[in-house]
C-alpha cells in the first residue's frame, strides 16, 4: 500500500530549463532557441532526446540525449536550486506529464503488479521465484501474447511492468509488442515491457527494441539483475 504519493510537475518550459542547466554541468550545452523535438519516455535507458534545428545545414537537426539517471539528477538539482524539499529515503520515479515531466515521490510501500507472459509454465514459475525478493503484491500470468492482450484489454488487469518471452507459439513477444503499442484504446499500451529471451542475436534484440521493448534481457538472468531492470523501466533512477 502506498501511504503517500507526491508529484512535482515540470511543465515543458521548466523541464527544458532544468535540462539546459544540467546540460551545462556535464558539457551538453543546448542552444537557447526553442527545440524542434522533445521526446521523453522514462521507461527507456535513453529517456530524453531534445533536438534543435542545425545552425549550418538546412533540414538537419542536432540532438541531445539524456539517460534516465541524468534526467532524474537534473530534476532533483532543479528542485534544490528552487528550494523544493525532497524527502530522504523515499522512492523517486520519473513520469511523463502532458508535454513535460513529473518527479513522483512514493512514501510507503507500493503494491507492485507484474504480468508474466511465457508459453512455458516452467519459465513462468522460474520468473516467479526470481521475483520473491521483490515481494510483488500481485502477479498475473499469460501463456502467450494473445491471452496477454485479452487480459490487458479487459480493464481488470493493470500491471506496472510486463515481462514477456520473445519466442512463443500462437503470438510471439515481438508481435505482442507491436499490437499492444499500436492499440491506443488500450490503457496499458504504454506500460513498460521487458523482453526476456535466450536468443543472443543482436539483430533480434534491436528489432525488438524498435518494436517497443523497454529493455531486452538475455536468459539466464539472476534475481538481482531482473529486479534492478524492473525498477529502472518503471522510471526509478535510483536503484541502490
C-alpha positions, 0 to 999 in steps of 0.5 A: 500500500502506498501511504503517500504519493507526491508529484512535482510537475515540470511543465515543458518550459521548466523541464527544458530549463532544468535540462539546459542547466544540467546540460551545462554541468556535464558539457551538453550545452543546448542552444537557447532557441526553442527545440524542434523535438522533445521526446521523453519516455522514462521507461527507456535507458535513453529517456530524453532526446531534445533536438534543435534545428542545425545552425549550418545545414538546412533540414538537419537537426542536432540532438541531445540525449539524456539517460534516465539517471541524468534526467532524474539528477537534473530534476532533483538539482532543479528542485534544490536550486528552487528550494523544493524539499525532497524527502530522504529515503523515499522512492523517486520515479520519473513520469511523463506529464502532458508535454513535460515531466513529473518527479513522483515521490512514493512514501510507503510501500507500493503494491507492485503488479507484474504480468508474466507472459511465457508459453512455458509454465516452467519459465513462468514459475522460474520468473516467479521465484526470481521475483520473491525478493521483490515481494510483488503484491500481485502477479498475473500470468499469460501463456502467450501474447494473445491471452496477454492482450485479452487480459490487458484489454479487459480493464481488470488487469493493470500491471506496472511492468510486463515481462514477456518471452520473445519466442512463443507459439500462437503470438510471439513477444515481438508481435505482442509488442507491436499490437499492444503499442499500436492499440491506443484504446488500450490503457496499458499500451504504454506500460513498460515491457521487458523482453526476456529471451535466450536468443543472443542475436543482436539483430533480434534484440534491436528489432525488438527494441524498435518494436517497443521493448523497454529493455531486452534481457538475455536468459539466464538472468539472476534475481538481482539483475531482473529486479534492478531492470524492473525498477529502472523501466518503471522510471526509478533512477535510483536503484541502490 
